[in-house]
Amino acid sequence: MASGRIDGGIMNRVAEEIKQARIKAGLSEKELAKKCGLAVSYIIQVESGKKIVKEEIAEKILTACGKELSFVKVEKEPEPEPVKVVVEQVKAPTKSVSPNAQWSDALAGVIRNYPILRGKKVVGEEQLVIAGKKFDGFHPDDIVFFEAMEDDKNFRLLNRDVMMVGITESVVNNQPYLIEYYGKQMVRRLRKENNKGLVIIPGLNGGSQESVSQNDIKVIGRILKVSFKI
């Protein structure tokens, strides 16, 4: 038997046929529903034409009334087409890596290139091995290289010597620092005098100590190492 839904155009005729068959069989809606295993409300809706009924259900109801379905036009529900799944294997392109590139990648996290500053101008580059290291307590990100801008006999510095500086504003007593004082960049040892004061300590050539306010000088950082020009 074909399975489908009865076309809406003849639904009213089928509904009337079911109703007349039930009455002729002497059945109430409730009795017919019980014989068909359907709800009473379903039978009532079918007979009133409000319920679209499938062909096999209509035949079941009429059979319970002792009658066959005399006519029916079926709208067959289309069978879903099987979905074709095409699996295409795609081979990922291989990327050739030169030995030099491999070494560069391997060393990228080990060696870092730092700019060398002369004032605020970049004048060169310094390489530093950084793998898992701190430099006198300073993280590699806090390291900067500066070029000495003049000879400084107090610290045996010559113009263009390169200083490795750990950026900080905190002062450890008697350590050398790169500072800006009266608009000039210089190297001096510092000592904390009180909460707001610093003492500038004279270098090798002697001289008097100078007490200053922290607002009067800018501490760039502590000098960790100096590469002397040969």
C-alpha positions in Angstrom: 0.0 0.0 0.0 1.3 3.4 -0.9 2.1 5.7 2.0 1.3 9.4 1.7 -1.0 12.2 2.7 -4.4 12.6 1.1 -4.5 15.7 -1.1 -6.2 18.7 0.6 -8.5 19.1 -2.4 -10.4 15.8 -1.6 -9.9 15.8 2.2 -13.4 17.0 2.8 -14.9 14.2 0.7 -12.8 11.6 2.6 -13.9 13.2 5.9 -17.5 13.0 4.9 -17.1 9.4 3.8 -15.6 8.5 7.2 -18.4 10.2 9.0 -21.1 8.5 7.0 -19.4 5.1 7.4 -19.3 5.6 11.2 -22.9 6.6 11.4 -24.0 3.7 9.2 -22.0 1.3 11.4 -23.8 2.7 14.4 -20.6 3.8 16.1 -20.0 6.9 18.2 -16.8 8.9 17.8 -15.6 7.4 21.1 -16.3 3.8 20.0 -14.7 4.3 16.6 -11.6 5.8 18.2 -11.3 2.8 20.6 -11.6 0.3 17.7 -8.9 2.2 15.8 -6.6 2.9 18.7 -6.9 6.6 18.2 -7.9 9.6 20.3 -11.5 10.8 20.1 -10.3 14.3 19.3 -8.4 12.9 16.3 -11.6 11.3 14.9 -13.6 14.5 15.4 -10.9 16.6 13.7 -10.8 14.1 10.8 -14.5 14.1 10.3 -14.6 17.9 10.4 -11.9 18.1 7.7 -9.5 20.0 10.1 -7.1 17.1 10.3 -5.0 16.0 7.3 -5.1 12.3 7.4 -2.7 9.8 5.9 -4.1 7.2 3.5 -3.3 4.2 5.7 -5.1 5.9 8.7 -8.1 6.7 6.5 -8.3 3.0 5.4 -7.9 1.9 9.0 -10.8 4.0 10.2 -13.1 2.9 7.3 -12.1 -0.7 7.8 -13.2 -0.4 11.5 -16.6 0.9 10.1 -16.8 -2.1 7.7 -16.1 -0.1 4.6 -13.2 0.4 2.1 -11.8 3.7 1.0 -13.5 4.3 -2.4 -11.2 6.9 -3.8 -8.0 8.6 -2.8 -5.4 10.8 -4.4 -2.1 10.4 -2.7 0.7 13.0 -2.5 3.7 10.8 -1.9 6.2 12.3 0.4 9.5 12.3 -1.5 12.2 10.0 -0.2 15.2 11.9 0.9 18.1 11.4 -1.5 21.1 9.7 0.1 23.8 12.1 1.0 27.0 11.3 -0.8 30.0 11.9 1.4 33.2 12.4 -0.6 36.4 12.2 1.4 39.3 13.7 -0.3 42.7 13.2 1.1 44.8 16.3 0.9 48.5 16.1 1.4 49.9 19.0 3.3 52.7 20.7 1.5 56.0 20.2 3.0 58.2 23.2 3.7 61.8 22.8 3.3 63.9 24.6 5.9 67.5 25.4 5.3 70.1 24.6 7.9 70.7 28.3 8.5 67.0 28.9 9.1 66.9 26.0 11.5 69.8 27.4 13.5 68.2 30.9 13.5 65.0 29.5 14.9 66.9 27.5 17.5 68.9 30.5 18.6 66.0 33.0 18.6 65.1 32.2 22.2 68.8 32.0 23.3 70.4 35.1 21.8 68.8 38.5 21.6 70.0 41.6 19.7 69.8 44.8 21.7 70.1 48.3 20.2 72.9 50.5 21.6 71.7 54.0 22.4 73.7 57.2 22.4 71.3 59.5 24.1 68.1 58.6 22.3 69.7 57.7 19.0 70.4 54.1 18.0 74.1 53.8 17.0 74.7 50.0 17.0 73.7 46.6 18.2 74.8 44.3 21.0 74.2 40.6 21.2 73.4 39.0 24.6 72.8 35.3 25.6 69.6 35.4 27.5 68.4 31.8 27.8 66.9 31.3 31.3 69.1 34.0 32.7 68.8 37.1 34.8 71.5 39.7 35.0 72.3 40.8 38.5 68.6 40.3 39.2 67.4 42.1 36.1 65.1 40.3 33.6 66.3 40.4 29.9 63.4 42.7 29.1 64.8 45.3 31.5 68.3 45.5 29.9 69.4 48.4 27.8 72.8 49.3 26.3 74.1 52.8 26.2 77.1 54.3 24.7 79.2 56.7 26.8 78.9 60.2 25.4 82.2 61.5 26.7 85.4 60.5 28.6 84.8 60.2 32.3 88.0 59.8 34.3 86.1 59.3 37.5 84.9 55.9 36.2 87.7 55.3 33.7 85.1 55.6 30.9 86.0 56.6 27.4 83.8 58.1 24.8 81.9 55.3 23.0 82.5 52.7 25.6 79.3 50.5 25.9 77.4 50.2 29.2 75.0 47.4 30.0 72.3 49.0 32.1 69.5 47.5 34.2 66.5 49.8 34.0 65.3 50.8 37.5 64.5 53.9 39.5 65.4 52.1 42.8 68.8 52.9 44.3 71.2 50.4 45.9 73.7 52.4 48.0 77.2 53.0 46.5 76.4 51.4 43.1 77.1 53.1 39.8 74.1 54.5 37.9 73.4 56.1 34.6 71.6 59.4 35.4 70.4 62.6 33.8 71.4 65.6 35.8 70.8 69.2 34.6 69.9 67.8 31.2 73.2 65.9 30.9 73.7 62.1 30.8 76.4 60.9 33.2 77.6 58.0 35.4 77.6 58.5 39.1 77.5 56.4 42.3 74.5 57.1 44.4 73.4 56.6 48.0 70.0 57.1 49.5 69.9 59.9 52.1 66.3 59.9 53.1 62.9 59.1 51.6 63.2 61.9 49.0 66.9 62.6 48.8 70.0 61.1 47.2 73.7 61.7 47.6 75.9 61.8 44.5 79.2 60.2 45.5 82.4 61.5 43.9 84.5 59.2 41.7 88.1 58.2 41.6 89.4 61.7 41.3 87.7 62.7 44.5 85.6 65.8 45.0 82.7 66.6 47.4 79.5 64.7 47.9 76.4 66.4 46.7 72.9 66.0 48.2 70.1 66.3 45.8 66.4 65.8 45.7 65.1 62.8 43.7 63.1 65.3 41.7 66.3 67.0 40.5 67.8 63.9 38.8 66.5 61.2 36.6 67.8 57.7 37.5 67.9 55.7 34.2 69.3 52.5 35.6 72.1 50.7 37.3 75.3 49.9 35.4 75.9 46.2 35.3 78.9 46.0 32.9 81.0 48.1 30.7 82.6 47.0 27.5 85.7 49.2 27.2 86.8 50.5 23.8 90.2 49.2 22.8 
